[in-house]
Every structure is written in structure tokens, then in C-alpha cells.
């Protein structure tokens, strides 16, 4: 099965997120972050559920500090929801999958 979540480096962000025709969920995370690992299964499940309707990407903040600081990321996990190149919504911290789902539903229906 194809990977449903793309891992991005800073130089790919413009092309893969800002210029995307699909809405995009961006998960800013770090490997050492416990709450990031807590939400990972929910993000993975949602990426399968919304395949073809929403693009899912992960950005490692340790490896992409300039990108993270450019978006003012102060805490991780931070999940941002983009549509037509603009941030439409975001969630900071570990939240239930239902929170991500409701934001994704709003994004795809907009």
C-alpha cells in the first residue's frame, strides 16, 4: 500500500503544501516528543480515511527549525490545516482524533 503521509523537508514545503490543489494537514513533530507519538496513529488512520481528498504531511521540527519558526511553532505537536496555500486552522497539543476529524470535515466542505 502506498504511504499516505509524506515527510517533508523545508525546501519542499512551498511546492507540496502552499501550491497544493488539495487541502493539506501538516503535522509539525519531533521524534523525541511523547504527545507527537500519541497522535501519530490517529493522523495515520485519518490519512487513509481522507486519501484523495486531503494531503497529509509531517515536518520534523528538529530538522526544519527555520520552517517551524517561520510559522511561529512554539509547542509540538502543532497540526496546521492549509487550504489554497493559507493556514485555515490549527491544533496545538495532543487532542482526540475527533478534533482532527471535525477540522478536516470543515476543510473539505469549504
N, C-alpha and C positions, 0 to 999 in steps of 0.2 A: 504494500500500500504506500502511496506517495506521502511524504512528510507534509503535514497540514500546517506546520508552524515554521516560518523562515527565521533564521538567526541572521541579524543584520550587523554590519559594521557601519560606522558613521558616514562613510562616503557613499553608501548605498541608500541612505535614508531618503534623500531627495527623490530619487527615481522610484523606489519601492513604496514609499508612503505618500509623500506630497503629490506626486504625479499619478497616483493610483486611480483607476476608474472605479474601483470598488471601495467601500468604506474599509477602514483599517483599524484593528485593535493592536496597540503597541504596548507590550509588557516590558517595562524597564525593571531589570532584576540584577542580582549578583548571585554567584554560585554559593557563597557562604551565608546567604540570607535565609533564615528559617521560614519567615512568613512567605517569602517568594516560593519556596518549595511547597508550602502548604496550598497555595492557589494553583500551582502548576497542573495538577490533574484536572481541575475544573476548566482551566484555559484549554488544555488539550482536548477535553470532551467537547467543549463549545466549538473548537476549531473544526471538528468533524461535523458537528450539527449544522454549522453555518457555512460549510465548504461551498465555494462558488458564489456566495453572497457577500462574505466579509473576508478580507485578507487578515491573517494573524502573523505578527512578527514579534520577536523578542530582541531586546537590546541589552547587552551586558554592560552595566554602568561602569564597572571597573575597567573594561576595555575601551569604552567610548565616553570618557569623562567629559569631553568637550561638548558632545551632543547632549548628554544628560544635563549639564549645567546650562546649556542654551535653552532648554525647556524648563529650567528652574526646578529640577528634580532635587528635592531635599531629603526625601524618605523613599525607601523601597519596601515592598513593590509599589510602583506607580503604574497604573494602566491608563493609557490615553486612547480616546476614540476619535479618529480622524474621518472627515468626510470632505471630499473635494479639496484636499490639501490643508484643511483647517482643523484645529482641535475643537471638537464639539462637546466633549465631556471628559471627565477623568475620575479615577478612584485611587485613593492612597490607602495602602494597608491591605491586610488580608480580610476579605469580605466573602460572604457566601456566594456560591455560583449564581444564585437567583438574582443578585445585584448586577452581575455582569450580563446575565441574560436579558434583564429588563432594559439595560442600556443598549445592548446590541439590537433588540427589537425596535427601540426608538430610532436607532441609526439606520436600519434597513428600511424602515417605513417612512423616513423623512424625504 
